[in-house]
Amino acid sequence: MSKDSKAKKTKKHYKSLEKKTALWGLIFLLPWLIGLIFFFLRPLFLTFYYAFNSMEMESGVFKGTFNGIENFKYALGVDADFTKDLASAFTSMLTNVPIQIFVSLFIAILLNGQFKGRGFFRAIFFIPIILATGITTIELSEVSLTAQTSESVVNLDWLTDLVVNSGIPQQITTLLTSYISNIFDVVTTSGVQILIFLSGLQAISPTLYEVAQLEGCSAFETFCKITLPMISPMILVCLVYSISEAFAKADVTDTIYNVTFKGQSMYYGYGAAMSVIYFVATLASIGIICGIVSKGVFYYD
């Protein structure tokens, strides 16, 4: 067989492989595409439509009267509760997301080590994500409320007192004590991030660490020069997930729901305007933060 025929056969094989890869990629994306088209785009379009109208229910049918940006003006300029909850959502996100990323990476590094029973410990950190669905979430929340009225299983008051009496400036002390009080919530909601970081850590070639060891690099230098750059794309992915999750769990979502669907007068148009504002604010936050972080992301070819 001539070299030209071998080259043509190899090229044909690669094209066939690319087509198969693209086909399987489409198959895996299909459930998401179906959900996006049939269960997301239409409600999103209707939400934007309702936001610019005053909606009323007549004979079981929604009828809208166009009122421009009046709903948006009221939400941002008059409704103090919405603006307060919106600011609280941003503050909570900026406070909790960094510690969640740090804790997730720290736990992932520990779970990536070579020790007996690591599969069991990995399951422990991911089980809360599996359990946090449906009726389980309701039951666990009731247990949590009951636990708040009784003595805590693990008392961290000593650690809080240590931070308060350490002489650290008050603003930093307040931030640290808030981290301590929320540490269990952070850990139980970090399962997805830990899994992503684990996959990134396992993809790093062991030869890189062997070379660093031969060169006499310390553990800290190895982390800064090998581990951190190699998993930086995963940090970006975890940031997107954590920011989205933080906004989804914020109290402002309950405010929007109560205004829209509860009470004697249900303001569908105004509730839609609040949802649009929150949706755009979430996208803007993700875009700005990830745009800044992406400048330091290292992609290995």
C-alpha positions in Angstrom: 0.0 0.0 0.0 1.4 3.4 -1.0 2.0 6.3 1.3 -0.8 8.3 -0.4 -3.4 5.6 0.1 -2.3 5.2 3.8 -2.6 8.9 4.3 -6.1 9.0 2.7 -7.2 6.0 4.8 -5.9 7.7 8.0 -7.6 11.0 7.1 -10.9 9.1 6.4 -10.6 7.4 9.8 -10.2 10.7 11.6 -13.2 12.2 9.8 -15.3 9.2 10.8 -14.1 9.5 14.4 -15.0 13.2 14.4 -18.5 12.5 13.1 -19.0 9.8 15.8 -17.8 12.1 18.5 -20.0 14.9 17.3 -23.0 12.5 17.1 -22.5 11.3 20.7 -22.0 14.8 21.9 -25.4 15.7 20.4 -27.0 12.7 22.0 -25.7 13.7 25.4 -26.9 17.2 24.9 -30.3 16.2 23.6 -32.1 16.1 27.0 -30.7 19.5 27.9 -31.8 20.9 24.5 -35.3 19.5 24.9 -35.6 21.0 28.4 -34.2 24.3 27.1 -36.6 24.6 24.2 -39.8 23.3 25.7 -39.5 24.2 29.4 -37.3 27.3 29.6 -37.5 29.5 26.5 -41.2 29.8 26.4 -41.6 30.7 30.2 -38.6 33.1 29.7 -40.3 34.9 26.8 -43.6 35.1 28.7 -41.8 36.5 31.8 -40.3 39.3 29.7 -43.7 39.9 28.1 -45.5 40.1 31.5 -42.8 42.5 32.9 -43.8 45.2 30.5 -47.6 44.8 31.1 -50.1 45.0 33.8 -51.5 41.5 33.9 -55.0 40.5 34.9 -56.9 37.2 35.0 -60.2 37.3 33.2 -62.2 34.2 32.7 -59.2 32.0 33.3 -57.1 33.9 30.7 -54.3 36.4 31.2 -54.8 39.8 29.6 -52.1 42.4 29.6 -52.2 46.1 29.4 -48.9 47.6 28.2 -47.4 50.0 30.8 -43.8 50.2 29.6 -41.1 50.2 32.3 -43.4 51.2 35.1 -43.0 47.8 36.8 -39.2 48.2 36.7 -39.4 51.8 38.1 -41.5 50.6 41.0 -39.2 47.7 41.8 -36.0 49.6 41.8 -37.2 53.0 42.9 -40.1 52.4 45.3 -40.1 48.9 46.7 -37.6 49.0 49.5 -38.0 45.3 50.4 -37.0 44.2 46.9 -33.9 46.4 46.7 -32.9 45.3 50.2 -33.3 41.6 49.4 -31.4 42.2 46.1 -28.5 43.8 47.9 -28.5 41.1 50.5 -28.3 38.4 47.7 -25.3 40.1 46.2 -23.6 40.5 49.6 -24.3 36.8 50.5 -23.0 35.7 47.1 -19.7 37.7 47.4 -19.2 36.4 51.0 -20.1 32.7 50.6 -18.9 31.8 47.1 -15.1 32.3 47.8 -15.2 30.2 51.0 -17.2 27.6 49.2 -14.6 27.4 46.4 -11.8 27.2 48.9 -13.4 24.6 51.1 -14.4 22.5 48.0 -10.8 22.6 46.7 -9.3 21.8 50.1 -11.6 18.8 50.6 -11.0 17.6 47.0 -7.2 17.6 47.6 -7.7 15.6 50.7 -10.0 13.1 49.0 -7.5 12.8 46.1 -4.9 11.3 48.4 -4.0 7.7 48.6 -5.6 6.2 51.7 -7.9 3.3 52.6 -11.6 4.0 52.4 -11.4 7.1 50.3 -14.4 6.0 48.2 -16.5 5.9 51.4 -15.4 9.4 52.4 -16.0 10.7 48.8 -19.6 9.4 49.1 -20.1 11.1 52.4 -19.5 14.6 50.8 -21.7 13.8 47.8 -24.6 12.1 49.5 -26.1 15.5 50.7 -26.5 16.5 47.0 -28.4 13.3 46.2 -30.6 13.6 49.3 -31.4 17.3 48.7 -34.4 16.6 46.4 -38.1 16.5 46.9 -39.6 15.3 50.1 -36.2 14.7 51.6 -35.4 18.4 51.4 -38.6 19.2 53.3 -38.0 16.6 56.0 -34.3 17.7 56.5 -35.4 21.3 56.8 -37.9 20.4 59.5 -35.1 18.5 61.3 -32.8 21.5 60.9 -35.4 23.8 62.5 -35.9 21.4 65.4 -32.2 21.2 65.9 -31.9 25.0 66.1 -34.1 25.0 69.2 -32.0 22.4 70.9 -28.3 22.0 71.7 -26.1 21.7 68.7 -24.3 18.4 68.0 -21.0 20.2 67.4 -20.6 23.4 69.4 -18.4 25.9 67.7 -18.9 28.7 70.2 -15.3 28.2 71.5 -13.9 28.9 68.0 -16.1 32.0 67.6 -14.9 33.3 71.0 -11.3 32.6 70.0 -11.7 34.7 66.8 -13.5 37.5 68.7 -10.9 37.7 71.4 -7.9 37.4 69.0 -7.5 41.2 68.5 -8.4 41.0 64.8 -10.2 44.1 63.5 -14.0 44.0 64.0 -14.9 43.8 60.3 -12.6 40.8 59.7 -13.9 39.2 62.9 -17.5 39.6 61.8 -16.6 38.0 58.4 -14.8 35.1 60.1 -17.5 34.4 62.6 -20.1 34.3 59.8 -17.9 31.8 58.0 -17.7 29.6 61.1 -21.4 29.7 61.7 -22.1 28.7 58.1 -19.3 26.1 57.7 -21.7 23.1 57.8 -24.0 24.6 55.2 -21.0 25.3 53.0 -19.7 21.7 53.2 -23.1 20.1 52.6 -23.7 22.2 49.5 -20.2 21.6 48.0 -20.6 18.1 46.7 -20.8 19.1 43.0 -17.8 21.4 43.3 -15.8 18.7 45.1 -16.6 16.2 42.4 -15.5 18.7 39.7 -12.2 19.5 41.5 -11.6 15.7 42.0 -11.9 15.1 38.2 -9.5 17.9 37.5 -7.0 16.7 40.1 -7.0 13.2 38.7 -6.4 14.5 35.2 -3.1 16.0 36.2 -0.2 13.9 35.0 1.8 12.4 37.9 5.0 13.0 36.0 4.6 16.8 36.7 4.7 16.1 40.4 7.7 13.8 40.0 9.6 16.5 38.1 8.8 19.0 40.8 10.0 16.7 43.5 13.2 16.1 41.6 13.7 19.8 41.3 13.3 20.2 45.1 10.0 22.1 45.1 8.2 22.4 48.3 4.5 21.3 48.7 3.4 24.9 48.5 5.4 25.6 45.4 4.1 22.5 43.8 0.5 23.6 44.5 1.1 27.1 43.2 3.0 26.1 40.1 1.3 22.8 39.1 -1.9 22.1 40.9 -3.5 25.5 40.8 -2.8 26.3 37.1 -3.9 22.9 36.0 -7.3 23.0 37.8 -7.9 26.7 37.0 -10.5 25.8 34.3 -12.4 23.8 37.0 -12.3 26.8 39.3 -14.1 28.8 36.6 -16.7 26.1 36.2 -17.3 25.9 39.9 -17.6 29.6 40.1 -20.4 29.6 37.6 -22.2 26.8 39.5 -21.6 28.4 42.9 -22.8 31.9 41.9 -25.9 30.5 40.2 -26.7 28.3 43.2 -26.2 31.3 45.6 -28.6 33.5 43.7 -31.1 30.6 43.4 -31.2 30.1 47.1 -31.3 33.8 48.1 -34.3 35.2 50.0 -35.2 37.5 47.2 -36.7 34.5 45.3 -39.2 34.1 48.1 -40.0 37.8 47.9 -40.7 37.5 44.2 -42.9 34.4 44.7 -44.9 36.0 47.5 -45.6 39.2 45.5 -46.5 37.2 42.4 -48.6 34.3 43.7 -49.7 35.1 47.3 -51.9 37.6 48.9 -55.3 39.0 47.9 -53.9 40.8 44.9 -51.4 38.8 42.8 -49.2 41.2 40.7 -48.1 39.0 37.8 -46.7 41.8 35.8 -44.8 43.3 38.7 -43.5 39.9 39.8 -42.3 39.2 36.3 -40.4 42.5 36.3 -38.7 41.6 39.5 -37.8 38.2 38.1 -36.3 39.9 35.0 -34.3 42.3 37.1 -33.0 39.4 39.2 -32.3 37.3 36.1 -30.3 40.0 34.4 -28.4 40.8 37.6 -27.5 37.2 38.0 -26.2 36.9 34.4 -24.3 40.2 34.8 -22.6 39.0 38.0 -21.6 35.7 36.4 -20.3 37.4 33.3 -18.3 40.1 35.2 -16.8 37.7 37.8 -16.0 34.9 35.4 -14.6 37.4 32.9 -12.1 38.6 35.5 -11.2 35.1 36.7 -10.9 33.7 33.1 -7.9 36.0 32.5 -5.9 33.8 34.9 -7.1 30.5 33.6 -4.5 28.2 32.2 -5.5 25.8 29.4 -3.2 22.8 28.8 -2.9 21.7 25.2 
